[in-house]
Amino acid sequence: MAHVLITGTSTGIGKKTALTLARRGHHVIATMRTPLKGEELAKTAADEGLDLTILPLDVNDQSSVDAAVKAA
C-alpha cells in the first residue's frame, strides 16, 4: 500500500485518479481548494469503505501547501 497525495480532486482526472488508487488499496490524500466541492468524492469513499482523506490545498498558496503536507 502506498500513500498518495493528489491535487485537484474535486472533479475530472484528479477525482477519477483518487478513486482508482483508493479502490486498489492505497491510502489517498485527496486535496482541493474548496473541500466542500468534494462531498460526492467523500460519499463515494465512505460508501465503498475506501482509505481516502480530503484536505484543503491551494497550490498557489505556500502556507496552504505546507499545512496540507503537514496534515498528510
N, C-alpha and C positions, 0 to 999 in steps of 0.2 A: 504494500500500500504506500503510495506517495502522498505527500502533502502538496497541494496545488493551489496557487493564488492566481485568480483570473480577474482581469479588469473588464469593465463594460458588460456585465452580465444581466442587465435589466431586459435586454432584447437581443434578437438576432444571433449571430455566431457565438458571442460570449455566453449567452444563455444556453444555447444548444451544447456548447463545449462543456460548460459546468455540469449540466445534467448527464451528459455522456460519461464524463470521467467519474462522477459520483456513482453512477449506475455500475461502473466497472470496479467499484470498491475503493476508490481513492477518497481521501479527506479533501474536500474542496472548500476554499475560502473564496466565495463569490462576492466581488466588490462592484460598487456602482456609486455614482454621485448622489443619487437620491434613493435610499433604501426602500422608501415607500413604493417605488416602482417595481420592487422585487416581490410583491405579495404573491403573484402567481408562481414564481420560482420557489418561494418558501413553502407554499401549499403543496406543490408537487413533491418537493423534497420530504415534507412531513408525511404525506400520504404514502410515499414509497419507502419511508424509513431510511432515507439517504443521509450520509455524513456530509452535510453541506451547511456552511455558516455564511450568512450575509453580513458584510461590513460596508460602511460608507468609505468611499475613496474617490477623491478628485485628483487625477494625475497631474493637474496643473497647479496644485497647491501642496508645497513641500510638507507643511505641517500635517495635512491630511494623509499624505503618503506615509510619513513617519508614524502617525497614530495607527494606521491600518496595519503596517508591518509589525509594529509592537503588539497589537492585539492578536494578530495571526500567530 
